[in-house]
Amino acid sequence: MAVRQQILYLWLAEGALDTETVGWALHDGSGGKGPGLPETEPPYTSGLAALEDGWCLLQSPAPYPLYPGAEHEVSYLANEFLFERRVEV
């Protein structure tokens, strides 16, 4: 059997793994032959739930300074966590 990688991005409400998922993206190197994830709802309620399901954390967000008034700025989503798992196909 061949081993393929799946990558999961989770954007959480805050910089801690146990906070609520607000966005996600899955990149499936198995071509759909590995375990799938729901498409219309977050696959995990938090980053901690992804760890408990066997995903490996590759990258957590760097701390960023908060400035008064910056809450109205448009930018990328903060609190991005990157996970991966290897699946047999």
HTML snippet that shows the backbone in 3Dmol.js (N, CA, C, O; Angstrom):
<script src="https://3Dmol.org/build/3Dmol-min.js"></script>
<div id="view" style="width:600px;height:400px;position:relative"></div>
<script>
const pdb = `
ATOM      1  N   MET A   1       0.831  -1.191   0.000  1.00  0.00           N
ATOM      2  CA  MET A   1       0.000   0.000   0.000  1.00  0.00           C
ATOM      3  C   MET A   1       0.873   1.251   0.000  1.00  0.00           C
ATOM      4  O   MET A   1       1.933   1.285   0.625  1.00  0.00           O
ATOM      5  N   ALA A   2       0.416   2.261  -0.700  1.00  0.00           N
ATOM      6  CA  ALA A   2       1.108   3.541  -0.743  1.00  0.00           C
ATOM      7  C   ALA A   2       0.627   4.429   0.397  1.00  0.00           C
ATOM      8  O   ALA A   2      -0.520   4.330   0.831  1.00  0.00           O
ATOM      9  N   VAL A   3       1.502   5.288   0.872  1.00  0.00           N
ATOM     10  CA  VAL A   3       1.162   6.235   1.931  1.00  0.00           C
ATOM     11  C   VAL A   3       1.082   7.623   1.317  1.00  0.00           C
ATOM     12  O   VAL A   3       1.971   8.041   0.576  1.00  0.00           O
ATOM     13  N   ARG A   4       0.011   8.324   1.635  1.00  0.00           N
ATOM     14  CA  ARG A   4      -0.201   9.677   1.133  1.00  0.00           C
ATOM     15  C   ARG A   4      -0.450  10.623   2.301  1.00  0.00           C
ATOM     16  O   ARG A   4      -0.833  10.200   3.392  1.00  0.00           O
ATOM     17  N   GLN A   5      -0.226  11.902   2.055  1.00  0.00           N
ATOM     18  CA  GLN A   5      -0.354  12.915   3.091  1.00  0.00           C
ATOM     19  C   GLN A   5      -1.643  13.708   2.914  1.00  0.00           C
ATOM     20  O   GLN A   5      -2.037  14.043   1.797  1.00  0.00           O
ATOM     21  N   GLN A   6      -2.283  13.998   4.027  1.00  0.00           N
ATOM     22  CA  GLN A   6      -3.410  14.916   4.072  1.00  0.00           C
ATOM     23  C   GLN A   6      -3.002  16.100   4.944  1.00  0.00           C
ATOM     24  O   GLN A   6      -2.408  15.928   6.009  1.00  0.00           O
ATOM     25  N   ILE A   7      -3.330  17.307   4.474  1.00  0.00           N
ATOM     26  CA  ILE A   7      -3.011  18.541   5.196  1.00  0.00           C
ATOM     27  C   ILE A   7      -4.311  19.212   5.609  1.00  0.00           C
ATOM     28  O   ILE A   7      -5.226  19.354   4.798  1.00  0.00           O
ATOM     29  N   LEU A   8      -4.395  19.622   6.863  1.00  0.00           N
ATOM     30  CA  LEU A   8      -5.581  20.280   7.397  1.00  0.00           C
ATOM     31  C   LEU A   8      -5.187  21.615   8.014  1.00  0.00           C
ATOM     32  O   LEU A   8      -4.348  21.673   8.913  1.00  0.00           O
ATOM     33  N   TYR A   9      -5.799  22.684   7.521  1.00  0.00           N
ATOM     34  CA  TYR A   9      -5.648  24.004   8.126  1.00  0.00           C
ATOM     35  C   TYR A   9      -6.882  24.251   8.985  1.00  0.00           C
ATOM     36  O   TYR A   9      -8.014  24.083   8.531  1.00  0.00           O
ATOM     37  N   LEU A  10      -6.649  24.650  10.222  1.00  0.00           N
ATOM     38  CA  LEU A  10      -7.748  25.073  11.102  1.00  0.00           C
ATOM     39  C   LEU A  10      -7.464  26.497  11.558  1.00  0.00           C
ATOM     40  O   LEU A  10      -6.381  26.789  12.065  1.00  0.00           O
ATOM     41  N   TRP A  11      -8.434  27.375  11.378  1.00  0.00           N
ATOM     42  CA  TRP A  11      -8.355  28.721  11.920  1.00  0.00           C
ATOM     43  C   TRP A  11      -9.240  28.742  13.159  1.00  0.00           C
ATOM     44  O   TRP A  11     -10.442  28.487  13.079  1.00  0.00           O
ATOM     45  N   LEU A  12      -8.644  29.043  14.289  1.00  0.00           N
ATOM     46  CA  LEU A  12      -9.350  28.998  15.563  1.00  0.00           C
ATOM     47  C   LEU A  12      -9.675  30.403  16.039  1.00  0.00           C
ATOM     48  O   LEU A  12      -9.078  31.378  15.584  1.00  0.00           O
ATOM     49  N   ALA A  13     -10.625  30.497  16.955  1.00  0.00           N
ATOM     50  CA  ALA A  13     -11.085  31.787  17.461  1.00  0.00           C
ATOM     51  C   ALA A  13      -9.974  32.538  18.199  1.00  0.00           C
ATOM     52  O   ALA A  13      -9.953  33.769  18.199  1.00  0.00           O
ATOM     53  N   GLU A  14      -9.068  31.813  18.816  1.00  0.00           N
ATOM     54  CA  GLU A  14      -7.943  32.416  19.537  1.00  0.00           C
ATOM     55  C   GLU A  14      -6.705  31.575  19.286  1.00  0.00           C
ATOM     56  O   GLU A  14      -6.762  30.587  18.554  1.00  0.00           O
ATOM     57  N   GLY A  15      -5.598  31.956  19.881  1.00  0.00           N
ATOM     58  CA  GLY A  15      -4.330  31.280  19.644  1.00  0.00           C
ATOM     59  C   GLY A  15      -4.107  30.019  20.456  1.00  0.00           C
ATOM     60  O   GLY A  15      -2.985  29.514  20.490  1.00  0.00           O
ATOM     61  N   ALA A  16      -5.127  29.494  21.107  1.00  0.00           N
ATOM     62  CA  ALA A  16      -5.007  28.272  21.902  1.00  0.00           C
ATOM     63  C   ALA A  16      -5.710  27.123  21.182  1.00  0.00           C
ATOM     64  O   ALA A  16      -6.748  27.318  20.549  1.00  0.00           O
ATOM     65  N   LEU A  17      -5.138  25.929  21.285  1.00  0.00           N
ATOM     66  CA  LEU A  17      -5.680  24.763  20.585  1.00  0.00           C
ATOM     67  C   LEU A  17      -7.077  24.358  21.039  1.00  0.00           C
ATOM     68  O   LEU A  17      -7.788  23.677  20.301  1.00  0.00           O
ATOM     69  N   ASP A  18      -7.477  24.759  22.222  1.00  0.00           N
ATOM     70  CA  ASP A  18      -8.784  24.332  22.736  1.00  0.00           C
ATOM     71  C   ASP A  18      -9.892  25.350  22.467  1.00  0.00           C
ATOM     72  O   ASP A  18     -10.958  25.273  23.079  1.00  0.00           O
ATOM     73  N   THR A  19      -9.655  26.312  21.553  1.00  0.00           N
ATOM     74  CA  THR A  19     -10.699  27.283  21.216  1.00  0.00           C
ATOM     75  C   THR A  19     -11.443  26.850  19.957  1.00  0.00           C
ATOM     76  O   THR A  19     -10.988  25.966  19.231  1.00  0.00           O
ATOM     77  N   GLU A  20     -12.581  27.474  19.707  1.00  0.00           N
ATOM     78  CA  GLU A  20     -13.511  27.080  18.642  1.00  0.00           C
ATOM     79  C   GLU A  20     -12.932  27.269  17.233  1.00  0.00           C
ATOM     80  O   GLU A  20     -12.242  28.253  16.962  1.00  0.00           O
ATOM     81  N   THR A  21     -13.219  26.321  16.352  1.00  0.00           N
ATOM     82  CA  THR A  21     -12.834  26.413  14.946  1.00  0.00           C
ATOM     83  C   THR A  21     -13.748  27.410  14.235  1.00  0.00           C
ATOM     84  O   THR A  21     -14.971  27.323  14.343  1.00  0.00           O
ATOM     85  N   VAL A  22     -13.147  28.365  13.503  1.00  0.00           N
ATOM     86  CA  VAL A  22     -13.929  29.349  12.758  1.00  0.00           C
ATOM     87  C   VAL A  22     -13.758  29.186  11.239  1.00  0.00           C
ATOM     88  O   VAL A  22     -14.520  29.772  10.470  1.00  0.00           O
ATOM     89  N   GLY A  23     -12.778  28.407  10.805  1.00  0.00           N
ATOM     90  CA  GLY A  23     -12.561  28.155   9.388  1.00  0.00           C
ATOM     91  C   GLY A  23     -11.642  26.959   9.208  1.00  0.00           C
ATOM     92  O   GLY A  23     -10.904  26.593  10.123  1.00  0.00           O
ATOM     93  N   TRP A  24     -11.685  26.350   8.026  1.00  0.00           N
ATOM     94  CA  TRP A  24     -10.839  25.184   7.774  1.00  0.00           C
ATOM     95  C   TRP A  24     -10.646  24.985   6.282  1.00  0.00           C
ATOM     96  O   TRP A  24     -11.409  25.491   5.460  1.00  0.00           O
ATOM     97  N   ALA A  25      -9.583  24.218   5.950  1.00  0.00           N
ATOM     98  CA  ALA A  25      -9.318  23.814   4.574  1.00  0.00           C
ATOM     99  C   ALA A  25      -8.589  22.477   4.629  1.00  0.00           C
ATOM    100  O   ALA A  25      -7.705  22.281   5.463  1.00  0.00           O
ATOM    101  N   LEU A  26      -8.958  21.565   3.746  1.00  0.00           N
ATOM    102  CA  LEU A  26      -8.319  20.252   3.661  1.00  0.00           C
ATOM    103  C   LEU A  26      -7.693  20.101   2.285  1.00  0.00           C
ATOM    104  O   LEU A  26      -8.324  20.391   1.269  1.00  0.00           O
ATOM    105  N   HIS A  27      -6.449  19.647   2.260  1.00  0.00           N
ATOM    106  CA  HIS A  27      -5.758  19.316   1.019  1.00  0.00           C
ATOM    107  C   HIS A  27      -5.439  17.833   1.094  1.00  0.00           C
ATOM    108  O   HIS A  27      -4.648  17.399   1.931  1.00  0.00           O
ATOM    109  N   ASP A  28      -6.059  17.063   0.216  1.00  0.00           N
ATOM    110  CA  ASP A  28      -6.038  15.606   0.300  1.00  0.00           C
ATOM    111  C   ASP A  28      -5.120  14.995  -0.755  1.00  0.00           C
ATOM    112  O   ASP A  28      -5.499  14.866  -1.919  1.00  0.00           O
ATOM    113  N   GLY A  29      -3.922  14.626  -0.343  1.00  0.00           N
ATOM    114  CA  GLY A  29      -2.966  13.989  -1.235  1.00  0.00           C
ATOM    115  C   GLY A  29      -3.315  12.556  -1.575  1.00  0.00           C
ATOM    116  O   GLY A  29      -2.648  11.936  -2.403  1.00  0.00           O
ATOM    117  N   SER A  30      -4.363  12.013  -0.940  1.00  0.00           N
ATOM    118  CA  SER A  30      -4.767  10.634  -1.226  1.00  0.00           C
ATOM    119  C   SER A  30      -5.729  10.566  -2.402  1.00  0.00           C
ATOM    120  O   SER A  30      -6.146   9.477  -2.797  1.00  0.00           O
ATOM    121  N   GLY A  31      -6.088  11.712  -2.965  1.00  0.00           N
ATOM    122  CA  GLY A  31      -7.020  11.728  -4.088  1.00  0.00           C
ATOM    123  C   GLY A  31      -8.404  11.222  -3.716  1.00  0.00           C
ATOM    124  O   GLY A  31      -9.110  10.671  -4.561  1.00  0.00           O
ATOM    125  N   GLY A  32      -8.801  11.402  -2.457  1.00  0.00           N
ATOM    126  CA  GLY A  32     -10.116  10.961  -2.004  1.00  0.00           C
ATOM    127  C   GLY A  32     -10.175   9.505  -1.598  1.00  0.00           C
ATOM    128  O   GLY A  32     -11.246   9.004  -1.255  1.00  0.00           O
ATOM    129  N   LYS A  33      -9.039   8.810  -1.630  1.00  0.00           N
ATOM    130  CA  LYS A  33      -9.017   7.395  -1.259  1.00  0.00           C
ATOM    131  C   LYS A  33      -8.778   7.182   0.226  1.00  0.00           C
ATOM    132  O   LYS A  33      -8.940   6.069   0.724  1.00  0.00           O
ATOM    133  N   GLY A  34      -8.395   8.235   0.939  1.00  0.00           N
ATOM    134  CA  GLY A  34      -8.196   8.153   2.381  1.00  0.00           C
ATOM    135  C   GLY A  34      -9.451   8.569   3.108  1.00  0.00           C
ATOM    136  O   GLY A  34     -10.466   8.860   2.475  1.00  0.00           O
ATOM    137  N   PRO A  35      -9.401   8.602   4.444  1.00  0.00           N
ATOM    138  CA  PRO A  35     -10.566   9.048   5.200  1.00  0.00           C
ATOM    139  C   PRO A  35     -10.898  10.495   4.868  1.00  0.00           C
ATOM    140  O   PRO A  35     -10.005  11.339   4.792  1.00  0.00           O
ATOM    141  N   GLY A  36     -12.163  10.778   4.673  1.00  0.00           N
ATOM    142  CA  GLY A  36     -12.607  12.121   4.326  1.00  0.00           C
ATOM    143  C   GLY A  36     -13.047  12.906   5.545  1.00  0.00           C
ATOM    144  O   GLY A  36     -13.061  12.402   6.668  1.00  0.00           O
ATOM    145  N   LEU A  37     -13.404  14.150   5.291  1.00  0.00           N
ATOM    146  CA  LEU A  37     -13.903  15.041   6.330  1.00  0.00           C
ATOM    147  C   LEU A  37     -15.161  15.714   5.815  1.00  0.00           C
ATOM    148  O   LEU A  37     -15.341  15.831   4.603  1.00  0.00           O
ATOM    149  N   PRO A  38     -16.045  16.163   6.713  1.00  0.00           N
ATOM    150  CA  PRO A  38     -17.259  16.854   6.266  1.00  0.00           C
ATOM    151  C   PRO A  38     -16.906  18.128   5.504  1.00  0.00           C
ATOM    152  O   PRO A  38     -15.901  18.775   5.797  1.00  0.00           O
ATOM    153  N   GLU A  39     -17.729  18.481   4.532  1.00  0.00           N
ATOM    154  CA  GLU A  39     -17.449  19.662   3.723  1.00  0.00           C
ATOM    155  C   GLU A  39     -18.253  20.886   4.134  1.00  0.00           C
ATOM    156  O   GLU A  39     -17.864  22.007   3.805  1.00  0.00           O
ATOM    157  N   THR A  40     -19.364  20.707   4.844  1.00  0.00           N
ATOM    158  CA  THR A  40     -20.235  21.838   5.152  1.00  0.00           C
ATOM    159  C   THR A  40     -20.168  22.297   6.601  1.00  0.00           C
ATOM    160  O   THR A  40     -20.784  23.303   6.953  1.00  0.00           O
ATOM    161  N   GLU A  41     -19.449  21.598   7.429  1.00  0.00           N
ATOM    162  CA  GLU A  41     -19.301  21.980   8.827  1.00  0.00           C
ATOM    163  C   GLU A  41     -17.865  21.722   9.239  1.00  0.00           C
ATOM    164  O   GLU A  41     -17.195  20.897   8.619  1.00  0.00           O
ATOM    165  N   PRO A  42     -17.368  22.402  10.268  1.00  0.00           N
ATOM    166  CA  PRO A  42     -15.988  22.172  10.683  1.00  0.00           C
ATOM    167  C   PRO A  42     -15.743  20.696  11.010  1.00  0.00           C
ATOM    168  O   PRO A  42     -16.561  20.070  11.685  1.00  0.00           O
ATOM    169  N   PRO A  43     -14.633  20.142  10.541  1.00  0.00           N
ATOM    170  CA  PRO A  43     -14.354  18.738  10.815  1.00  0.00           C
ATOM    171  C   PRO A  43     -14.048  18.475  12.289  1.00  0.00           C
ATOM    172  O   PRO A  43     -14.247  17.366  12.784  1.00  0.00           O
ATOM    173  N   TYR A  44     -13.568  19.497  12.976  1.00  0.00           N
ATOM    174  CA  TYR A  44     -13.248  19.383  14.403  1.00  0.00           C
ATOM    175  C   TYR A  44     -13.677  20.676  15.089  1.00  0.00           C
ATOM    176  O   TYR A  44     -13.567  21.757  14.511  1.00  0.00           O
ATOM    177  N   THR A  45     -14.159  20.565  16.301  1.00  0.00           N
ATOM    178  CA  THR A  45     -14.607  21.742  17.041  1.00  0.00           C
ATOM    179  C   THR A  45     -13.442  22.578  17.545  1.00  0.00           C
ATOM    180  O   THR A  45     -13.614  23.753  17.867  1.00  0.00           O
ATOM    181  N   SER A  46     -12.251  21.976  17.615  1.00  0.00           N
ATOM    182  CA  SER A  46     -11.058  22.688  18.088  1.00  0.00           C
ATOM    183  C   SER A  46      -9.816  21.982  17.540  1.00  0.00           C
ATOM    184  O   SER A  46      -9.904  20.889  16.981  1.00  0.00           O
ATOM    185  N   GLY A  47      -8.675  22.616  17.709  1.00  0.00           N
ATOM    186  CA  GLY A  47      -7.417  21.973  17.328  1.00  0.00           C
ATOM    187  C   GLY A  47      -7.109  20.783  18.218  1.00  0.00           C
ATOM    188  O   GLY A  47      -6.521  19.799  17.770  1.00  0.00           O
ATOM    189  N   LEU A  48      -7.503  20.873  19.464  1.00  0.00           N
ATOM    190  CA  LEU A  48      -7.292  19.762  20.389  1.00  0.00           C
ATOM    191  C   LEU A  48      -8.040  18.519  19.926  1.00  0.00           C
ATOM    192  O   LEU A  48      -7.524  17.407  20.044  1.00  0.00           O
ATOM    193  N   ALA A  49      -9.250  18.693  19.401  1.00  0.00           N
ATOM    194  CA  ALA A  49     -10.027  17.558  18.890  1.00  0.00           C
ATOM    195  C   ALA A  49      -9.320  16.906  17.701  1.00  0.00           C
ATOM    196  O   ALA A  49      -9.373  15.685  17.548  1.00  0.00           O
ATOM    197  N   ALA A  50      -8.658  17.703  16.859  1.00  0.00           N
ATOM    198  CA  ALA A  50      -7.898  17.147  15.731  1.00  0.00           C
ATOM    199  C   ALA A  50      -6.715  16.320  16.233  1.00  0.00           C
ATOM    200  O   ALA A  50      -6.433  15.248  15.698  1.00  0.00           O
ATOM    201  N   LEU A  51      -6.028  16.816  17.257  1.00  0.00           N
ATOM    202  CA  LEU A  51      -4.923  16.053  17.850  1.00  0.00           C
ATOM    203  C   LEU A  51      -5.415  14.730  18.422  1.00  0.00           C
ATOM    204  O   LEU A  51      -4.769  13.695  18.260  1.00  0.00           O
ATOM    205  N   GLU A  52      -6.554  14.771  19.088  1.00  0.00           N
ATOM    206  CA  GLU A  52      -7.108  13.558  19.693  1.00  0.00           C
ATOM    207  C   GLU A  52      -7.518  12.537  18.638  1.00  0.00           C
ATOM    208  O   GLU A  52      -7.598  11.344  18.928  1.00  0.00           O
ATOM    209  N   ASP A  53      -7.782  13.004  17.403  1.00  0.00           N
ATOM    210  CA  ASP A  53      -8.164  12.102  16.316  1.00  0.00           C
ATOM    211  C   ASP A  53      -6.954  11.616  15.513  1.00  0.00           C
ATOM    212  O   ASP A  53      -7.121  10.913  14.517  1.00  0.00           O
ATOM    213  N   GLY A  54      -5.747  11.981  15.932  1.00  0.00           N
ATOM    214  CA  GLY A  54      -4.546  11.460  15.299  1.00  0.00           C
ATOM    215  C   GLY A  54      -3.820  12.393  14.356  1.00  0.00           C
ATOM    216  O   GLY A  54      -2.810  11.996  13.775  1.00  0.00           O
ATOM    217  N   TRP A  55      -4.293  13.622  14.177  1.00  0.00           N
ATOM    218  CA  TRP A  55      -3.592  14.584  13.337  1.00  0.00           C
ATOM    219  C   TRP A  55      -2.349  15.071  14.073  1.00  0.00           C
ATOM    220  O   TRP A  55      -2.366  15.201  15.297  1.00  0.00           O
ATOM    221  N   CYS A  56      -1.276  15.338  13.342  1.00  0.00           N
ATOM    222  CA  CYS A  56      -0.033  15.853  13.918  1.00  0.00           C
ATOM    223  C   CYS A  56       0.060  17.348  13.653  1.00  0.00           C
ATOM    224  O   CYS A  56      -0.133  17.792  12.522  1.00  0.00           O
ATOM    225  N   LEU A  57       0.353  18.118  14.679  1.00  0.00           N
ATOM    226  CA  LEU A  57       0.478  19.563  14.547  1.00  0.00           C
ATOM    227  C   LEU A  57       1.845  19.893  13.948  1.00  0.00           C
ATOM    228  O   LEU A  57       2.880  19.531  14.507  1.00  0.00           O
ATOM    229  N   LEU A  58       1.839  20.580  12.810  1.00  0.00           N
ATOM    230  CA  LEU A  58       3.080  20.981  12.153  1.00  0.00           C
ATOM    231  C   LEU A  58       3.454  22.424  12.461  1.00  0.00           C
ATOM    232  O   LEU A  58       4.633  22.754  12.588  1.00  0.00           O
ATOM    233  N   GLN A  59       2.446  23.279  12.580  1.00  0.00           N
ATOM    234  CA  GLN A  59       2.727  24.696  12.784  1.00  0.00           C
ATOM    235  C   GLN A  59       1.594  25.351  13.539  1.00  0.00           C
ATOM    236  O   GLN A  59       0.420  25.112  13.258  1.00  0.00           O
ATOM    237  N   SER A  60       1.956  26.178  14.499  1.00  0.00           N
ATOM    238  CA  SER A  60       0.964  26.976  15.214  1.00  0.00           C
ATOM    239  C   SER A  60       1.249  28.449  14.914  1.00  0.00           C
ATOM    240  O   SER A  60       2.345  28.779  14.460  1.00  0.00           O
ATOM    241  N   PRO A  61       0.298  29.324  15.156  1.00  0.00           N
ATOM    242  CA  PRO A  61       0.478  30.721  14.779  1.00  0.00           C
ATOM    243  C   PRO A  61       1.511  31.428  15.644  1.00  0.00           C
ATOM    244  O   PRO A  61       1.661  31.135  16.830  1.00  0.00           O
ATOM    245  N   ALA A  62       2.210  32.355  15.030  1.00  0.00           N
ATOM    246  CA  ALA A  62       3.121  33.218  15.786  1.00  0.00           C
ATOM    247  C   ALA A  62       2.280  34.246  16.536  1.00  0.00           C
ATOM    248  O   ALA A  62       1.257  34.697  16.021  1.00  0.00           O
ATOM    249  N   PRO A  63       2.691  34.617  17.731  1.00  0.00           N
ATOM    250  CA  PRO A  63       1.950  35.655  18.448  1.00  0.00           C
ATOM    251  C   PRO A  63       1.978  36.960  17.650  1.00  0.00           C
ATOM    252  O   PRO A  63       2.976  37.266  16.996  1.00  0.00           O
ATOM    253  N   TYR A  64       0.928  37.700  17.698  1.00  0.00           N
ATOM    254  CA  TYR A  64       0.869  38.970  16.992  1.00  0.00           C
ATOM    255  C   TYR A  64       0.403  40.050  17.952  1.00  0.00           C
ATOM    256  O   TYR A  64      -0.453  39.806  18.803  1.00  0.00           O
ATOM    257  N   PRO A  65       0.958  41.229  17.817  1.00  0.00           N
ATOM    258  CA  PRO A  65       0.558  42.318  18.721  1.00  0.00           C
ATOM    259  C   PRO A  65      -0.829  42.843  18.359  1.00  0.00           C
ATOM    260  O   PRO A  65      -1.185  42.934  17.185  1.00  0.00           O
ATOM    261  N   LEU A  66      -1.589  43.181  19.367  1.00  0.00           N
ATOM    262  CA  LEU A  66      -2.911  43.773  19.174  1.00  0.00           C
ATOM    263  C   LEU A  66      -2.809  45.274  19.396  1.00  0.00           C
ATOM    264  O   LEU A  66      -2.312  45.726  20.427  1.00  0.00           O
ATOM    265  N   TYR A  67      -3.282  46.042  18.424  1.00  0.00           N
ATOM    266  CA  TYR A  67      -3.247  47.493  18.514  1.00  0.00           C
ATOM    267  C   TYR A  67      -4.668  48.027  18.605  1.00  0.00           C
ATOM    268  O   TYR A  67      -5.555  47.510  17.925  1.00  0.00           O
ATOM    269  N   PRO A  68      -4.910  49.040  19.420  1.00  0.00           N
ATOM    270  CA  PRO A  68      -6.246  49.638  19.478  1.00  0.00           C
ATOM    271  C   PRO A  68      -6.670  50.120  18.094  1.00  0.00           C
ATOM    272  O   PRO A  68      -5.910  50.802  17.405  1.00  0.00           O
ATOM    273  N   GLY A  69      -7.879  49.764  17.695  1.00  0.00           N
ATOM    274  CA  GLY A  69      -8.397  50.140  16.388  1.00  0.00           C
ATOM    275  C   GLY A  69      -8.096  49.131  15.294  1.00  0.00           C
ATOM    276  O   GLY A  69      -8.716  49.186  14.232  1.00  0.00           O
ATOM    277  N   ALA A  70      -7.167  48.211  15.517  1.00  0.00           N
ATOM    278  CA  ALA A  70      -6.793  47.226  14.491  1.00  0.00           C
ATOM    279  C   ALA A  70      -7.881  46.182  14.272  1.00  0.00           C
ATOM    280  O   ALA A  70      -7.850  45.455  13.279  1.00  0.00           O
ATOM    281  N   GLU A  71      -8.838  46.098  15.184  1.00  0.00           N
ATOM    282  CA  GLU A  71      -9.905  45.104  15.028  1.00  0.00           C
ATOM    283  C   GLU A  71     -10.778  45.382  13.812  1.00  0.00           C
ATOM    284  O   GLU A  71     -11.564  44.524  13.409  1.00  0.00           O
ATOM    285  N   HIS A  72     -10.654  46.550  13.229  1.00  0.00           N
ATOM    286  CA  HIS A  72     -11.430  46.910  12.047  1.00  0.00           C
ATOM    287  C   HIS A  72     -10.630  46.770  10.749  1.00  0.00           C
ATOM    288  O   HIS A  72     -11.150  47.042   9.666  1.00  0.00           O
ATOM    289  N   GLU A  73      -9.364  46.348  10.856  1.00  0.00           N
ATOM    290  CA  GLU A  73      -8.505  46.157   9.689  1.00  0.00           C
ATOM    291  C   GLU A  73      -8.851  44.842   8.996  1.00  0.00           C
ATOM    292  O   GLU A  73      -9.189  43.859   9.655  1.00  0.00           O
ATOM    293  N   VAL A  74      -8.767  44.829   7.680  1.00  0.00           N
ATOM    294  CA  VAL A  74      -8.983  43.606   6.909  1.00  0.00           C
ATOM    295  C   VAL A  74      -7.623  42.974   6.638  1.00  0.00           C
ATOM    296  O   VAL A  74      -6.698  43.651   6.189  1.00  0.00           O
ATOM    297  N   SER A  75      -7.502  41.677   6.910  1.00  0.00           N
ATOM    298  CA  SER A  75      -6.236  40.988   6.732  1.00  0.00           C
ATOM    299  C   SER A  75      -6.501  39.495   6.624  1.00  0.00           C
ATOM    300  O   SER A  75      -7.650  39.072   6.499  1.00  0.00           O
ATOM    301  N   TYR A  76      -5.457  38.709   6.672  1.00  0.00           N
ATOM    302  CA  TYR A  76      -5.610  37.261   6.682  1.00  0.00           C
ATOM    303  C   TYR A  76      -6.190  36.802   8.014  1.00  0.00           C
ATOM    304  O   TYR A  76      -6.174  37.544   8.996  1.00  0.00           O
ATOM    305  N   LEU A  77      -6.694  35.590   8.040  1.00  0.00           N
ATOM    306  CA  LEU A  77      -7.218  35.060   9.297  1.00  0.00           C
ATOM    307  C   LEU A  77      -6.058  34.721  10.232  1.00  0.00           C
ATOM    308  O   LEU A  77      -5.118  34.025   9.850  1.00  0.00           O
ATOM    309  N   ALA A  78      -6.141  35.216  11.434  1.00  0.00           N
ATOM    310  CA  ALA A  78      -5.116  34.904  12.431  1.00  0.00           C
ATOM    311  C   ALA A  78      -5.410  33.531  13.044  1.00  0.00           C
ATOM    312  O   ALA A  78      -6.433  32.916  12.742  1.00  0.00           O
ATOM    313  N   ASN A  79      -4.542  33.076  13.870  1.00  0.00           N
ATOM    314  CA  ASN A  79      -4.718  31.823  14.620  1.00  0.00           C
ATOM    315  C   ASN A  79      -4.838  30.607  13.705  1.00  0.00           C
ATOM    316  O   ASN A  79      -5.728  29.773  13.876  1.00  0.00           O
ATOM    317  N   GLU A  80      -3.932  30.516  12.730  1.00  0.00           N
ATOM    318  CA  GLU A  80      -3.921  29.416  11.772  1.00  0.00           C
ATOM    319  C   GLU A  80      -3.046  28.279  12.293  1.00  0.00           C
ATOM    320  O   GLU A  80      -1.870  28.478  12.599  1.00  0.00           O
ATOM    321  N   PHE A  81      -3.626  27.101  12.390  1.00  0.00           N
ATOM    322  CA  PHE A  81      -2.906  25.904  12.801  1.00  0.00           C
ATOM    323  C   PHE A  81      -2.852  24.952  11.619  1.00  0.00           C
ATOM    324  O   PHE A  81      -3.842  24.781  10.908  1.00  0.00           O
ATOM    325  N   LEU A  82      -1.694  24.330  11.407  1.00  0.00           N
ATOM    326  CA  LEU A  82      -1.491  23.422  10.286  1.00  0.00           C
ATOM    327  C   LEU A  82      -1.235  22.013  10.823  1.00  0.00           C
ATOM    328  O   LEU A  82      -0.330  21.797  11.629  1.00  0.00           O
ATOM    329  N   PHE A  83      -2.050  21.054  10.360  1.00  0.00           N
ATOM    330  CA  PHE A  83      -1.951  19.665  10.793  1.00  0.00           C
ATOM    331  C   PHE A  83      -1.696  18.769   9.586  1.00  0.00           C
ATOM    332  O   PHE A  83      -2.003  19.143   8.453  1.00  0.00           O
ATOM    333  N   GLU A  84      -1.136  17.591   9.828  1.00  0.00           N
ATOM    334  CA  GLU A  84      -0.998  16.603   8.763  1.00  0.00           C
ATOM    335  C   GLU A  84      -1.199  15.207   9.329  1.00  0.00           C
ATOM    336  O   GLU A  84      -1.013  14.952  10.519  1.00  0.00           O
ATOM    337  N   ARG A  85      -1.588  14.313   8.427  1.00  0.00           N
ATOM    338  CA  ARG A  85      -1.628  12.900   8.777  1.00  0.00           C
ATOM    339  C   ARG A  85      -1.271  12.110   7.522  1.00  0.00           C
ATOM    340  O   ARG A  85      -1.479  12.570   6.399  1.00  0.00           O
ATOM    341  N   ARG A  86      -0.741  10.935   7.731  1.00  0.00           N
ATOM    342  CA  ARG A  86      -0.391  10.042   6.629  1.00  0.00           C
ATOM    343  C   ARG A  86      -1.415   8.921   6.603  1.00  0.00           C
ATOM    344  O   ARG A  86      -1.735   8.331   7.635  1.00  0.00           O
ATOM    345  N   VAL A  87      -1.931   8.630   5.395  1.00  0.00           N
ATOM    346  CA  VAL A  87      -2.953   7.589   5.250  1.00  0.00           C
ATOM    347  C   VAL A  87      -2.503   6.601   4.186  1.00  0.00           C
ATOM    348  O   VAL A  87      -1.830   6.969   3.224  1.00  0.00           O
ATOM    349  N   GLU A  88      -2.879   5.349   4.369  1.00  0.00           N
ATOM    350  CA  GLU A  88      -2.585   4.319   3.376  1.00  0.00           C
ATOM    351  C   GLU A  88      -3.713   4.284   2.347  1.00  0.00           C
ATOM    352  O   GLU A  88      -4.890   4.362   2.698  1.00  0.00           O
ATOM    353  N   VAL A  89      -3.341   4.167   1.073  1.00  0.00           N
ATOM    354  CA  VAL A  89      -4.334   4.082  -0.002  1.00  0.00           C
ATOM    355  C   VAL A  89      -4.093   2.828  -0.812  1.00  0.00           C
ATOM    356  O   VAL A  89      -4.820   2.563  -1.769  1.00  0.00           O
TER     357      VAL A  89
END
`;
const viewer = $3Dmol.createViewer("view");
viewer.addModel(pdb, "pdb");
viewer.setStyle({}, {cartoon: {color: "spectrum"}});
viewer.zoomTo();
viewer.render();
</script>
